[in-house]
Amino acid sequence: MCEPSKSLHLQRSRRHTLKRCCSAAGLILCLSSLLLAAENLTRLVPTAQPIPATLFGMHIHRPGPTVWPTVPVGSWRFWDAHVAWPDMEPRRGQWDFSYLDRYLSLAEQHHVEVLFALGLTPRWASARPDEKSAYQPGWAAGPADLEDWRTYVRTIVTHCKGRVHIYEIWNEPNYKPFWTGTTDEMLVLTREASKIIRGIDPQATIVSPAATTASGTKWLSEFLGKGGGQYVDVIGYHFYVNAQPPETMVPIIQQVNQILAENHETEKPLWNTETGWLAPSKFDTEELTAAYLARSYVLAWSAGVQRFYWYAWDNGPPLQMIDRDTQSLKPAGKAYGIIQSWLVGARMNECKQYADHTWACELNRNGALQWIVWNTDGSKQFSVDNQWHARSLTPLLGETHALAGNTLDIGQMPVLISSSTH
């Protein structure tokens, strides 16, 4: 979990300190306290466990024509890949598992875990078949007959038993293009799916319906307040901050963690099951897309997120990981592999943000310390702490070289600073 350290918290701390500054003798001490508070605006302390490869999840929409990723993928979330309920049962009782079986074989071939997102209602089963949705009419409504939902879940879990071990209940239920029902109706779908999944595959992991953006916190609070947590093993969320930098995810993650605490659900892992940058986001350079991706994973882990499924491997602009024609890696695709090599297997001690918007995140890899450093505003001079005993510098998309002196230029692209081996 992370330590909340919002600006409001800082302001209260300053007021408390000022109240104690009532004598000349205490003035120096008080000014020192205020300077220290201003120097470090944010401090995040994640779990002490090593960072797992499964932190790095992915969406792949078209794995047929798309060459399998040349960078490691820890887990694959099935969404927008022709395996939603309407795709597989377009007419009652007529099932098409062709895409699903091909995907499962690919996942097994590449030793990748699968997260299956259950959801969307085919028009024939929809309670409101003519209602608009993000896809076809009726898909965002719940089923008119609950037994159709039970049959769907039972059929999928039976078909996938032994091959899929993680199921997520619905996609973005606070967003009308994906769900137009009530929270109570989603509670019923979650309860019924949970019973069926646990009855067929008791070892399966069940992820809650994943709300999205800052507006989703209200929905999650209501869902958990009405008892939804009892039906799931993991809390899912989509920390989209479109058109904003990845650092703006942190207060949303902190708010979700607070909701979990208020509902006594902090023992459940928090997974970000979908996030990327979509239109109308714009990037001046492709290097900035790489910086956003890398910073997203560092910050998410530091704030308490245990999995992060990137959306998506084969997306088009504004943030592309591969060239759609040649399948070659773009800077963001390269960054996805590089940031894994920096993080996986290490323990993150803390992440700090300073007053000049510099971030420094400390890693411990088998006793050797490293720091991932960047500045959200752009080019800044950074003075490396002498106690770091820094010896080398690795830019995100560059080669490792010896560190000359204790001052270096940093920017929005993270760099890895490494100490001597202890």
C-alpha positions as CSV (number, residue, x, y, z in Angstrom):
1,M,0.0,0.0,0.0
2,C,1.1,3.6,-0.4
3,E,1.4,6.4,2.1
4,P,-1.1,9.2,1.3
5,S,0.7,12.5,1.0
6,K,-1.6,14.9,-0.9
7,S,-1.1,18.7,-1.0
8,L,-4.0,19.1,1.5
9,H,-2.1,16.9,3.9
10,L,1.0,19.0,3.4
11,Q,-0.9,22.3,3.9
12,R,-2.3,21.0,7.3
13,S,1.3,20.0,8.3
14,R,2.5,23.4,7.5
15,R,-0.2,25.1,9.5
16,H,0.5,22.9,12.5
17,T,4.2,23.7,12.2
18,L,3.5,27.4,12.0
19,K,1.5,27.3,15.2
20,R,4.6,26.0,17.0
21,C,6.7,28.9,15.6
22,C,5.8,31.3,18.5
23,S,9.3,32.1,19.7
24,A,12.6,33.3,18.2
25,A,14.3,30.2,19.7
26,G,12.0,27.9,17.7
27,L,12.1,29.9,14.5
28,I,15.1,28.1,12.9
29,L,13.7,24.7,13.8
30,C,10.3,25.6,12.3
31,L,11.7,27.0,9.1
32,S,13.8,23.8,8.7
33,S,10.7,21.7,9.1
34,L,8.8,23.7,6.5
35,L,11.7,23.4,4.0
36,L,11.9,19.7,4.5
37,A,8.1,19.4,4.0
38,A,8.3,21.4,0.8
39,E,11.3,19.5,-0.6
40,N,9.5,16.2,-0.7
41,L,5.9,16.6,-1.8
42,T,5.0,12.9,-2.3
43,R,6.4,9.7,-0.8
44,L,5.0,6.3,-1.9
45,V,5.9,3.1,-0.2
46,P,4.8,-0.1,-2.0
47,T,4.6,-3.6,-0.8
48,A,8.0,-5.1,0.1
49,Q,7.6,-8.2,-2.2
50,P,9.7,-8.5,-5.4
51,I,8.1,-7.0,-8.5
52,P,6.6,-10.0,-10.4
53,A,6.5,-10.5,-14.2
54,T,2.7,-10.6,-14.0
55,L,2.7,-6.9,-13.3
56,F,3.1,-6.5,-17.1
57,G,-0.2,-7.5,-18.6
58,M,-1.3,-6.8,-22.2
59,H,-4.2,-6.6,-24.6
60,I,-3.7,-8.0,-28.1
61,H,-6.6,-7.4,-30.4
62,R,-5.5,-9.2,-33.6
63,P,-3.0,-11.9,-32.7
64,G,-3.8,-13.7,-36.0
65,P,-2.3,-11.1,-38.4
66,T,-0.2,-9.5,-35.6
67,V,3.2,-11.1,-34.9
68,W,3.4,-12.2,-31.2
69,P,5.1,-9.5,-29.1
70,T,8.9,-9.7,-29.2
71,V,9.0,-8.4,-25.6
72,P,7.9,-10.4,-22.5
73,V,4.1,-10.4,-21.7
74,G,3.2,-11.5,-18.2
75,S,-0.6,-11.9,-18.7
76,W,-3.1,-11.4,-21.5
77,R,-6.5,-9.9,-21.0
78,F,-9.1,-11.0,-23.5
79,W,-11.1,-7.8,-24.5
80,D,-11.9,-6.2,-27.8
81,A,-10.7,-9.5,-29.4
82,H,-13.9,-11.1,-30.7
83,V,-14.4,-13.2,-27.6
84,A,-17.2,-11.3,-25.8
85,W,-20.5,-13.0,-25.2
86,P,-22.2,-11.5,-28.4
87,D,-19.2,-12.8,-30.5
88,M,-19.4,-16.3,-29.2
89,E,-23.1,-16.8,-29.0
90,P,-24.6,-14.5,-31.7
91,R,-27.8,-16.6,-31.6
92,R,-29.2,-18.5,-28.6
93,G,-27.4,-21.9,-28.3
94,Q,-25.2,-21.4,-31.3
95,W,-21.6,-21.1,-30.0
96,D,-18.5,-20.2,-31.9
97,F,-15.2,-20.9,-30.0
98,S,-12.9,-20.5,-33.0
99,Y,-11.2,-17.2,-31.9
100,L,-11.2,-18.3,-28.2
101,D,-9.5,-21.7,-29.0
102,R,-6.9,-20.0,-31.2
103,Y,-6.1,-17.5,-28.5
104,L,-5.9,-20.1,-25.8
105,S,-3.4,-22.1,-27.9
106,L,-1.3,-19.0,-28.5
107,A,-1.3,-18.3,-24.8
108,E,-0.2,-21.8,-24.0
109,Q,2.5,-21.7,-26.7
110,H,4.0,-18.6,-25.2
111,H,3.4,-19.6,-21.5
112,V,1.2,-16.5,-20.9
113,E,-1.5,-16.5,-18.3
114,V,-5.0,-15.4,-19.5
115,L,-7.5,-13.1,-17.9
116,F,-11.0,-13.6,-19.4
117,A,-13.3,-10.6,-19.2
118,L,-16.9,-11.7,-19.1
119,G,-19.4,-9.2,-20.3
120,L,-21.6,-7.5,-22.9
121,T,-25.0,-9.0,-23.8
122,P,-26.0,-10.2,-27.2
123,R,-29.0,-8.4,-28.7
124,W,-31.1,-11.5,-28.6
125,A,-30.6,-11.7,-24.8
126,S,-30.6,-8.0,-24.0
127,A,-33.2,-6.4,-21.7
128,R,-33.0,-3.3,-24.1
129,P,-32.1,-4.7,-27.5
130,D,-32.4,-1.3,-29.3
131,E,-30.4,0.7,-26.8
132,K,-27.1,2.3,-28.0
133,S,-23.8,1.0,-26.8
134,A,-20.1,1.3,-27.6
135,Y,-20.6,-1.7,-30.0
136,Q,-23.9,-3.0,-31.3
137,P,-27.4,-2.0,-30.0
138,G,-28.4,-3.7,-26.8
139,W,-24.9,-4.9,-25.8
140,A,-24.5,-2.6,-22.8
141,A,-27.7,-3.6,-21.2
142,G,-28.1,-6.6,-18.8
143,P,-29.8,-9.8,-19.9
144,A,-33.6,-9.9,-19.8
145,D,-33.5,-13.4,-18.4
146,L,-30.8,-14.1,-15.7
147,E,-30.7,-17.7,-16.8
148,D,-29.2,-16.7,-20.1
149,W,-26.3,-15.1,-18.2
150,R,-25.9,-18.2,-16.1
151,T,-25.7,-20.4,-19.2
152,Y,-23.2,-18.1,-20.8
153,V,-20.9,-18.1,-17.7
154,R,-21.3,-21.8,-17.2
155,T,-20.5,-22.6,-20.9
156,I,-17.4,-20.4,-21.0
157,V,-15.9,-21.6,-17.7
158,T,-16.6,-25.3,-18.6
159,H,-15.0,-24.8,-22.0
160,C,-11.9,-23.0,-20.5
161,K,-11.4,-25.1,-17.4
162,G,-7.7,-25.9,-16.9
163,R,-6.7,-23.3,-19.5
164,V,-8.1,-20.0,-18.0
165,H,-7.7,-19.4,-14.3
166,I,-8.8,-15.7,-14.0
167,Y,-12.2,-14.2,-14.8
168,E,-13.2,-10.6,-14.6
169,I,-16.9,-9.7,-14.3
170,W,-17.8,-7.0,-16.9
171,N,-15.9,-4.0,-18.3
172,E,-16.3,-0.4,-17.0
173,P,-19.7,-0.6,-15.4
174,N,-19.7,3.1,-14.6
175,Y,-19.4,4.0,-18.3
176,K,-22.8,4.0,-20.1
177,P,-21.4,2.8,-23.5
178,F,-20.5,-0.5,-21.7
179,W,-23.2,-0.8,-19.0
180,T,-26.6,0.9,-18.7
181,G,-27.9,-1.2,-15.8
182,T,-27.8,-0.4,-12.1
183,T,-25.2,-1.3,-9.5
184,D,-27.7,-3.7,-7.9
185,E,-28.1,-5.5,-11.3
186,M,-24.4,-5.8,-11.6
187,L,-24.2,-7.2,-8.1
188,V,-26.6,-9.9,-9.1
189,L,-24.5,-10.8,-12.3
190,T,-21.4,-10.8,-10.1
191,R,-22.9,-13.0,-7.5
192,E,-24.3,-15.5,-10.0
193,A,-21.1,-15.7,-12.0
194,S,-19.1,-16.1,-8.8
195,K,-21.2,-19.1,-7.8
196,I,-20.8,-20.8,-11.2
197,I,-17.1,-20.1,-11.5
198,R,-16.3,-21.4,-8.0
199,G,-18.5,-24.4,-8.6
200,I,-16.7,-25.4,-11.8
201,D,-13.2,-24.2,-10.9
202,P,-12.7,-23.6,-7.2
203,Q,-9.1,-22.5,-7.7
204,A,-10.1,-19.7,-10.2
205,T,-9.5,-16.1,-9.4
206,I,-12.4,-13.7,-9.8
207,V,-11.8,-10.0,-10.5
208,S,-14.5,-7.4,-9.7
209,P,-16.2,-5.4,-12.5
210,A,-13.6,-2.8,-13.3
211,A,-14.8,0.8,-13.1
212,T,-12.8,3.4,-15.0
213,T,-11.3,7.0,-14.6
214,A,-11.6,9.2,-11.6
215,S,-15.4,9.1,-11.9
216,G,-15.5,5.4,-11.3
217,T,-14.6,5.7,-7.6
218,K,-18.2,6.5,-6.8
219,W,-19.4,3.3,-8.5
220,L,-16.8,1.2,-6.8
221,S,-17.7,2.6,-3.4
222,E,-21.3,1.8,-4.0
223,F,-20.5,-1.7,-5.3
224,L,-18.4,-2.6,-2.3
225,G,-20.7,-0.9,0.2
226,K,-23.5,-3.2,-1.0
227,G,-21.4,-6.3,-0.4
228,G,-19.9,-6.9,-3.8
229,G,-16.5,-7.7,-2.3
230,Q,-17.7,-11.0,-1.0
231,Y,-18.0,-12.4,-4.5
232,V,-14.5,-11.5,-5.8
233,D,-10.9,-12.2,-5.0
234,V,-9.3,-9.1,-6.7
235,I,-10.4,-5.5,-7.1
236,G,-10.2,-4.4,-10.8
237,Y,-10.0,-0.8,-11.9
238,H,-9.0,1.1,-15.1
239,F,-6.8,4.1,-14.2
240,Y,-7.3,6.0,-17.4
241,V,-6.1,9.6,-17.3
242,N,-6.4,10.4,-21.0
243,A,-4.6,13.6,-22.2
244,Q,-2.9,13.9,-18.8
245,P,0.5,12.6,-17.7
246,P,0.8,9.2,-15.8
247,E,1.5,11.0,-12.5
248,T,-2.2,11.9,-12.4
249,M,-3.0,8.3,-11.8
250,V,-1.5,8.4,-8.4
251,P,-4.3,10.3,-6.6
252,I,-6.9,8.1,-8.2
253,I,-5.1,5.0,-7.0
254,Q,-4.9,6.5,-3.5
255,Q,-8.6,7.2,-3.6
256,V,-9.4,3.6,-4.6
257,N,-7.1,2.3,-1.8
258,Q,-9.0,4.5,0.6
259,I,-12.3,3.0,-0.6
260,L,-10.9,-0.5,-0.1
261,A,-9.9,0.5,3.5
262,E,-13.3,1.9,4.2
263,N,-15.0,-1.3,3.1
264,H,-12.5,-3.6,4.8
265,E,-11.2,-5.0,1.5
266,T,-7.5,-4.1,1.8
267,E,-6.5,-7.7,1.8
268,K,-7.6,-8.1,-1.8
269,P,-5.0,-7.2,-4.5
270,L,-5.7,-4.2,-6.7
271,W,-5.3,-4.7,-10.4
272,N,-5.3,-2.2,-13.2
273,T,-6.9,-4.4,-15.9
274,E,-6.9,-1.8,-18.6
275,T,-5.1,1.5,-19.2
276,G,-3.3,3.3,-22.1
277,W,-3.5,6.6,-23.9
278,L,-6.2,7.0,-26.6
279,A,-7.5,10.0,-28.6
280,P,-7.7,12.9,-28.0
281,S,-4.3,12.5,-26.3
282,K,-1.5,13.8,-28.4
283,F,2.3,13.3,-28.2
284,D,4.9,15.6,-29.7
285,T,7.4,12.8,-30.1
286,E,7.3,9.0,-30.0
287,E,10.0,9.1,-27.3
288,L,7.4,10.8,-25.0
289,T,5.0,7.8,-25.5
290,A,7.8,5.6,-24.2
291,A,8.3,7.9,-21.2
292,Y,4.6,7.7,-20.4
293,L,4.5,3.9,-20.6
294,A,7.5,3.4,-18.4
295,R,6.4,6.0,-15.8
296,S,3.0,4.4,-15.7
297,Y,4.3,1.0,-14.6
298,V,6.8,2.5,-12.0
299,L,4.1,4.7,-10.5
300,A,1.3,2.1,-10.5
301,W,3.5,-0.4,-8.6
302,S,4.7,2.3,-6.1
303,A,1.1,3.3,-5.4
304,G,-0.1,-0.2,-4.7
305,V,-1.2,-1.7,-8.0
306,Q,-0.1,-5.3,-8.4
307,R,-1.0,-5.8,-12.1
308,F,-1.2,-3.4,-15.1
309,Y,-2.7,-4.6,-18.4
310,W,-1.6,-2.2,-21.1
311,Y,-4.1,-1.2,-23.8
312,A,-3.0,-2.2,-26.4
313,W,-0.2,-3.9,-28.2
314,D,-1.6,-3.4,-31.7
315,N,-3.4,-0.1,-31.3
316,G,-3.0,2.8,-33.7
317,P,-2.2,6.4,-32.9
318,P,-1.8,8.3,-30.7
319,L,0.3,5.8,-28.7
320,Q,1.6,2.9,-30.9
321,M,3.8,0.1,-29.6
322,I,4.5,-1.4,-33.1
323,D,4.4,-0.4,-36.7
324,R,1.2,-1.8,-38.1
325,D,2.8,-2.6,-41.4
326,T,6.2,-3.9,-40.5
327,Q,5.4,-5.1,-36.9
328,S,8.7,-3.5,-35.8
329,L,8.9,-2.1,-32.3
330,K,8.3,1.6,-31.8
331,P,9.8,3.4,-28.9
332,A,6.8,2.6,-26.6
333,G,7.1,-1.1,-27.5
334,K,10.8,-1.0,-26.7
335,A,10.1,0.7,-23.4
336,Y,7.6,-2.0,-22.4
337,G,10.4,-4.5,-22.5
338,I,13.1,-2.3,-21.0
339,I,11.0,-1.2,-18.0
340,Q,10.4,-4.8,-17.3
341,S,14.1,-5.5,-17.1
342,W,14.5,-2.6,-14.7
343,L,11.6,-3.7,-12.4
344,V,10.9,-7.4,-12.5
345,G,12.7,-9.2,-9.6
346,A,13.6,-6.1,-7.8
347,R,12.0,-4.7,-4.6
348,M,10.9,-1.0,-4.7
349,N,11.8,0.7,-1.4
350,E,10.0,4.0,-2.2
351,C,9.1,6.6,-4.8
352,K,9.6,10.3,-3.9
353,Q,8.4,13.4,-5.8
354,Y,10.2,16.6,-5.0
355,A,9.1,20.3,-5.2
356,D,10.6,20.7,-8.7
357,H,8.6,17.8,-10.0
358,T,11.5,15.4,-10.0
359,W,10.6,11.8,-9.2
360,A,13.2,9.3,-7.8
361,C,12.2,5.7,-7.1
362,E,14.6,3.5,-5.2
363,L,15.0,-0.2,-6.1
364,N,16.9,-3.0,-4.3
365,R,18.1,-5.8,-6.5
366,N,19.9,-8.5,-4.4
367,G,21.4,-5.8,-2.2
368,A,22.5,-3.5,-5.0
369,L,20.6,-0.2,-5.1
370,Q,19.3,1.5,-8.2
371,W,17.1,4.6,-8.8
372,I,14.7,5.5,-11.6
373,V,14.6,9.2,-12.0
374,W,12.7,11.7,-14.2
375,N,11.2,15.1,-14.2
376,T,7.6,15.6,-15.4
377,D,8.2,19.2,-16.7
378,G,11.2,18.6,-19.0
379,S,14.9,19.2,-18.8
380,K,16.2,19.8,-15.3
381,Q,19.6,19.4,-13.6
382,F,19.6,16.7,-10.9
383,S,22.2,16.3,-8.2
384,V,22.9,12.7,-7.3
385,D,23.0,12.1,-3.6
386,N,26.6,11.2,-2.6
387,Q,25.2,8.4,-0.4
388,W,23.9,6.7,-3.5
389,H,27.5,5.8,-4.5
390,A,26.2,6.0,-8.1
391,R,28.4,4.5,-10.8
392,S,26.4,4.2,-14.0
393,L,23.5,5.7,-15.9
394,T,21.1,4.0,-18.3
395,P,18.7,6.1,-20.3
396,L,15.3,4.4,-21.0
397,L,16.1,4.0,-24.7
398,G,19.9,4.3,-24.5
399,E,23.0,2.4,-23.6
400,T,24.5,2.2,-20.1
401,H,27.5,4.4,-19.5
402,A,29.7,5.5,-16.5
403,L,28.3,8.4,-14.5
404,A,30.7,11.3,-14.6
405,G,30.3,13.6,-11.6
406,N,27.2,14.0,-9.4
407,T,25.2,16.4,-11.7
408,L,23.2,15.3,-14.7
409,D,20.5,16.5,-17.0
410,I,17.2,14.6,-16.6
411,G,13.8,15.0,-18.4
412,Q,10.5,13.3,-19.0
413,M,12.3,10.1,-20.1
414,P,13.2,8.0,-17.1
415,V,16.9,7.1,-16.5
416,L,18.2,4.2,-14.3
417,I,21.1,5.2,-11.9
418,S,23.0,2.3,-10.5
419,S,25.3,2.1,-7.5
420,S,28.4,0.0,-7.1
421,T,27.7,-3.6,-6.2
422,H,27.6,-4.2,-2.4
